[in-house]
Amino acid sequence: MDQYLIGIDVGTGSARAGLFDRAGRLLATAKRPIEMHREGGVIAEQSSEQVWRAVCDCVRECVSGAGIDPAQVAGIGFDATCSLVVRGAGDATLPVGDPAHPERDIIVWMDHRAVEQAERINAQGHDVLAYVGTRISPEMETPKLLWLRENRPEVYAAAAHFFDLTDFLTWKATGALERSACTVTCKWTYLAHEGRWDAGYFRQIGLGDLADDGFARIGARVVDPGTALGQGLTPAAATAMGLRPGIAVAAGLIDAHAGGVGTVAAGGDATACLGYVFGTSSCTMTTTREPAFVPGVWGPYYSAMVPGMWLNEGGQSAAGAAIDQLVQLHPATADATALAQAAGKSLPQWLADRALELAGSPSGAVRLADDLHVVPEFLGNRAPFADPHARAVVMGQGMESGPDSLVALYVAGICGLGYGLRQIIETQGQHGAPVQTISVSGGAGAHPLTRQLLADATGLPVEVTECPEPVLLGSAMLGAVAAGVFPDLLTAMPAMSRIATRCAPDPASRARQDARHAAFLALQSTARQIRAAMAALPQN
């Protein structure tokens, strides 16, 4: 009997499920939206129960739509955003913000309420910070936990479990409390290379009670991604998903890391390829055999993506979201949106297609933005500066107000993301983590214009793998390992993933791209200098 695998991905705005065969071929997908409460540009909250219902509905639709016998599903893998889930005793939800909304029990990864807590933690300079690029981010979980303890002490005290969203999902599926080495190493300061939490760190920052309890509320047992959990899918979860109980469920991954697993070994050598997951935010995944300490880049993390290997994680806090924000600033956005709708396209797709029409080639599109330069740090700089206070710069915009001037701004924004990516790659290379190629995944990188501009901006070939949903594929690979279809991830990754296309940098555009990259660095540096000067002024 054929064996099938399910990958489940919970992103910022939706839950998705994909059904795969053991060769990594995608057979069916399903998707459900996830609601998010936003407030003041800082607060971002979700409901774990709504997320779980969306997941179960996706799986049920995916399997039924494929017309397979549910008994043929051998394994399930999960990935999700690195968001904090707070659960009380007896599976109760607890409000992470407004007490009138106990259903909102998730602090989403992009929530920046804990900036002040992160700065205090960084000022104390504990040794564990060496494994997060020397500076912890407010997007990580210990600053958020500290915020909860200080601002919602009753919620913090009532919490029976603090989960990364992926670990919450595997708990709901199996009842197992093991945490993934991916989630707790990358976002909670677990030292996977030593197999321990550092109690001194938690006591120093004001979370000593977690250490006193043996870390039971955040993960007393930590396992590698792909490890089979509990007794597999529980009867309740199986009923909700339309599957049979006992199906192998794997310890999961953060969503970006699933994209890395699904792509970086398609060419055979995971250490030669940087995984670039280009979605709402962007993440860069660099695998090394030995640890590389890169200032401003998270890691090195042991066994956080590929068991037995090290990972450096960079990226941009806003990528697809930065482009969305950028185009909303232009007076022609409404007109361009109408044109896109008339053509049956999304606005970014219409802008990219129009850029190709105007320029004649993907590499030539950069000429449309000759007068425009964008540093798209609308939500700060994740890497290599670990600066949540950084903000965007747009230079060269004139009085033009037509849709084609919006196209030029869009191209400048994509180039700006490419120069930020180049900055991360060059910083990592200087500190022992070089790469030879980039494998891009995520919806924002699907267009040929985007891929070519990234190749030209970075000077490295950009690869796209055969599977149109590499994040889902990465999670399905976890399920394959948990089910014993493959002995480990290092075997599953090249067996289930293949390169489909490759964009080489255009030599004719190199001088122009280098000049624009230099302008990017100058603008970025000047913005920091201006911000520092303004901060030094009297505040009264």
N, C-alpha and C positions, 0 to 999 in steps of 0.2 A: 504494500500500500504506500502511495506517495505521502511524503511528510511536508507539512507547511509550517511556516513561521510567521509570527505577528510582531511587527514593530509598532510601538505606540509613542507618539511624540506630543508633548504638551508645550506649546509655545506661548508667547505673550498674549496672543489674541485668539488662539484656537487649539483644539485637540484634534489629532489625526491618528488614524490607524492604517497600516499597510500590510497586506498579505503577500508573502514571498515564498517561492520554492527554495530548495536548498542550494541552487545555483545563484541565488540572489536576484532572480527575475521578479519584478513587481507584477502582481496579478490583479490586485484590486486595492482601492483606497476609499476612505470615508473621512469626513471632516465635520466638526461641530464648533460653533463660536463659543468663546468664553468671555463673560462680562468682566469689566474692570472698573473699579471706582477710582477716579482721579480727583485730586484736590490740590489747588495751589501750585501746580507744576512740580510738586515734591512728593506728595502722597500717592501711592498706587497700591490698591488692595483688591483681593479676589476671594472667592469662596471655594474652599476645598471640596465641599459636597457638590457644588455645581461642576467643578472640574471632573470629579469622579463620574458623575452622571454623563458628562460629555464623552469621557473615555469609553464607558461601557456602551453607549449608543453607537459610537464609531466602530467599535469592534464587532458588535452585532450586525450592523449594516455591511461592514466590509466582508465578513464571512458569508453572510446570506447572499450578498451581491455576486460573490465569486462562484456560488453554487457548489461549494465543496461540502463534504461531510465534516462537521466540527470535530469529529473524533480523529481526523487526520492532522489536526494542529498539534505539533510536538512541543513548541516552546514559544514563550512570550518575553519580549524585552521592553523596558520602559526608558524613556528619557524625558527630561522636563527642564524648564528654566530653573535657575538657582535661586528660588524664592523660598521664604521661610514660612512654614506651616506650624500653627500653634494649636494643639489639641488638648482638651481637658480629660478628666477621668471618664470612663464609660463612653468614649468616642464623642464627647461633647465638643462643639465648636466654641471658640473663645474670641471675643472681638479684639483685634489688634489696634483698633482706632476708636471710633465712635461706639460707646457701650450700647447704643440703640440698635447696632447691627452686629450681633454675635455671629452671623453667618459669614462675615468678612474676616476670616481667620488666617489669611495669607498676606504677608508683606512681600510684594512683588520685587523681583531683583532690581528693577529700575527705581524703586522708591529710595529717596535720598534723605529721609528724615533723620538718619543717624550720622550726618556729616560731622557734627560736633563730637560725637562719641568716637568716631574714627580718628579724628585729629588728636583727641586725648590719648587714645591707644598708641598712635604713632609717636607722640611726644615721649612716651615711656620707653620706647625702643627695646622691647623684649627680643630675645634671640630668635623666637619663632618667626619674626617678621622678615628674616632673611629668606624665608621660603614663600614670601608674597611680594618679592621685588623690593623689600625694605619698607613698604608702606601698605597698610591694609586699606581696603576700599569700603566706603559706606554701602556698596552693593553686596558686601560679604555679610556673613551671619552673626559673628560675634559683636560687631557694633550695633546691629539691630537688636540682638538679645539684651545688650546693655541699655539701649533706648527703652525697651519694654520694661526692664527692671526699674529704671528711673522714672518713667512716665506713666506706666500702667502696672504698678507693683501688684495689684490684685490679680491681674491677668497672668503675670509672670508666675506668681505663687501658685495659681490654680492649674497651671499647665502640667499635664502628665508627660507630654512628649513635645519636643521641638524637632521638626523634621525639615530637611531639604525636600522640595516638592517631589523629586524622584523617589526618595525613600518613603515618603507618605504613600505614594501610589503602589509601591511594592508591598508595603504593610497592608494597605486595603485589599490587595490581591491575594495575599498569603497569610497575613497575621504575623509575619516574621518581623522582628525589630532590628535585625542586622542593618547596618548602614553601608552604603557603597564607599569604597576607598576613594572613588572619584569625587563624590559630593563633599565628604568631610575633610578630605585633604585640600581640595581647591578652595573651599569656601568657609571652613570652620577651624582651620589651623591644626588638624590632625597630622601627626608626623608619621606617614605611612612607612617611610624607610626605617623607622625605629619601632613601628608597631605600637604607638602610644600617643595619648594626649599629653600635653605639657601642663601639669597642674599649676605650676608656678605662673604661667601666663594668665590663666583664668583668675587666680587669686590676685595678681597684680592689677588687672583691669577692672576688678569689681564683680566678677562672676565666680567667686570661690565656692559658692554653694554647689555649683555643677560638679566641681572636683570632689567636694565632700561626699557627694552621692555616688561616686564612682562613675560619673558621666552617664548615668542610666538614662537621663532625659534627653541626651543628645547622641548617644550611641556607645554602649558598653562593648558591643561586638561589631567589628568592621571587617568586611570581606571584599575581595577583588570584584570588579565588574564582570558579569557573566557567571558568577557563582549561583548555583541553584539554591533557592530559598525555601525554607520550611518544607511542607508536604506538597508544594505546588499550589495551583489555583484552588481557593477554598470553594465549598459548595455555594455559598452566597454570592461570591464574585463570579463564579461560573454561570449561575443563573442570570445574573445581571448582564453578562457578556454573551450569553447564548452559546457557551462552550461546555466542555466536560470538566468536572473537578479533577484535580491532580496534574494538570498540564504544567510542565516545568516553567517556572518564572525566575528570571535572572535578576541579580543585583544590577541596578541600572547605571545610567550616565546622565550628566548634565547635557542639555540638548546640543550645545556646540561640540561637545566631546563625542557625541554620537555621530555628528557630521564628520568629525575627524576619523573615527573608526571606519565609517562607510566610504572614505575616499583615499586616505593617505598611502595605503598599501596597494592601490590598484596597479601601480607601476612596479611593484615588487619590493621596494625599500622604503619603509615608513619613515626612516630618518632623513631621507633626501627631500621629502615633500612637506611643505607647510600647508596645513589645512586651513582654509579661509572660509569661515561660515558667515555668509553675508545676508543677514536678515534685518530685523528691527535695529539690533545692534550688530557689531561684527566681533567675531572671536578668531584669533589665530592660534593654531595648535602646532607646536613643534616638538617632535619626538627625538630624544637623544639617548645614547647608551650610558653616558656618564652625566652627572648633574652639571648644569650650567647656570650660574647665578648672574642674572641680567637685571641691572637696576631699572626699576619701573615696570618690569614684566613679571607677572605672577609665576610662582614656582621658584626652583624646580620642584615638581611634585612626582613622587614615586608611585608607580602603578595606578596613576589617576586616570589614564586613558587606556594604555596598553599595559597589562600586568607585566611587571619585571623591567619596565623601561621608564625613563624620566620624561616629564612633560613641562614645557614652558608655554604659558598662556598669556597672550596679549589681546589686542583688539581695540575697538572704538565703542564708547558707550552709546553712541547714536550713529547708525550707518544708513539703513533704509529710512529710519525715522529722521535722520538729519536731512536727507534729500526731500522727504515730505515737508519738513519744516521750511527748507530753503525755497521750494517752489511756491509755498503759500505766501511768501513775502512779495511775490511779483504781481503787478497789476493785471497781467494777462492770464492769471490762473483760471479764472472763471471761463473765459473764452476758450482756453486750451482744453479745459475739462469737458466743455460742450462738444468740441471737435472730437475728443477721444471717445466720448459716449456715442456720438454719431457713427464712429468707425468701429464700435464694439470692442474698444480697448480700454485698459486702465490708463490713467494719466501718465505714469512712468513709461509704460510701453509705447504710448503715442509719442512722447517726447524723444525716446530713443530711436523709434522708427523715423521720425521727422529729422533727427540729427543725421541719420544715415542717408536720407533722401537729399538733404542739403549739402552734405559733405562728399558723398559719393563712395566713401569707404570708412570703416570704423576708425582706423588710425587718423584719417584726415579730419575727423570730427573735432579734434583738438583745436583746429584753426578757427572754429566757430567761437571759441572762448578766448581768443588772443588777448582781449582787453579785460578779461574777468579772472579773478583769482579768489578762491574760497578756502578758508580753513574751517571745516565743518564741525567744530567742537561745541555744538549747541548744548551738550550735556556733560561737558568736561572732557578731559583727556584721560582715557583709561591706561594707555601705554604709549610711549615709554616714560611719561612724566608722573603718572598716578596723581593727577591734579583734577579733582572734581569741580574746582572753581573756574577752570578754563572756559572760555566762551568763544563763539564763532566769529570769524572775520570775513566780510565780503568786500572786495575792493574792485573798483572799475565799473560799477553799475551806473549807467547814465539815465537819460530820459526816455529811452526806448520802451515802448509799452505793448508791442505786439507779441503774438505767440512765438515767433521765431527768436525774439530776444529772451523769452523764457527757455527755449531750447538751449540757447547758449549758456544760460545760467545753470541749467541742469547738467550740461557737459562739464562745466567748471566744477560743479559739486562732485561729480563722479571722479574727476581728476584729483580733487582735494582728498577724497577718501583713498585714492591710490597712493598719493604722496605720504599720507599718514601710515599706510601699510608699508611703504618703502622704508620709512623711518623706523618702524618696528623691526623689519627684517634686517636692516643695517645695524641697528643696536644689538640685536641678538647675535649677528655674525661676529661682531667685535668682542663678544663675551663667550664664545665657544659653542654657539648653536646656529651654524650656517645651514642654509637650504639651497636647493638647486631648482626647484619648481614650486608652483602654487597650485593647489587643487581647490577650486571654488565651488561652494554649494550654498543653497539658500535661494529663495525666490528672487532676491534683489540682484543676484549675479547671473540670472538665467539668460539675459539678452546678449547677443554677440557683440553689441557695442560696448557694454559694460566689461565683458571679458577682455576685449582687445585693449580698451583704455587702461585696465588694470595691468595688463602685460606691458604696455608701453610705459606706464608711469613707474612701474617697479623695475623694469629691465629684466624680468624673469618670465619664462613660459608659464602660461596659465592653462591648466588641464581641467576638463569637465568629464566626470565619470559617466558611464553608460546609464546607470539608474537615475531616473529623474527625481527621485526622493532619497538622497543619500543619508539624510538624518534618520528617516524611518528604516533604511537599510542597516545603519549602524546598530539600531536597537534590535532589529531582527537577528543580527549576528550574535548579540548577547543571548537571545533565546535559543539560537542554534547551539551555542556552547553549553548552556544550562541543560539542554535536552540531550547532550552527547552526540549531536550530529557532527560536530567538530570537537577535537580535544581541547582547543584553546583559541583565543582570539587571534593570535599570530598566524594560526592556520586558517581560520575562517575569513580573515580580512582579504587576502589576495584571491581566495577561492570564490568569493561572492561579489567582488567588485572589479570592474574593468574600465580602462580609459576609453572614452568615446571620441573626444576632440581635444586638440591642443592648439593654443594660440601663442605663436612666438612673437616676441617684441619686434616691432618694425624698426629696422636700423635707420630709415629715413626720418623717423620722428624723434630719434634719441636726443639730438641737440636741443630741440624745442622742449621736450619733456624735462631734460636736465635743467634748463633755464627756469621752467615753471616750478620745478621742485625747489630750486634755490629761492625763488620768490615766496613759496609756501613757508620755507623755514624762516625767512626774514620776517614775514608777517606774523608768524606764530611767536617768534622771539620778541618782536616789537609789542605785540599784545600783552605778553607777560610783563614786559618792562613798564608799560603804561599802567597795568593793573597794580603792580607793586608801588609805583609812584603815587597813585591815587590812594592806596591803602595807607601810605605813610603820612598823608595829610591829616591835620586835626579833624576829629570826628564831630566837633561841636561848632 
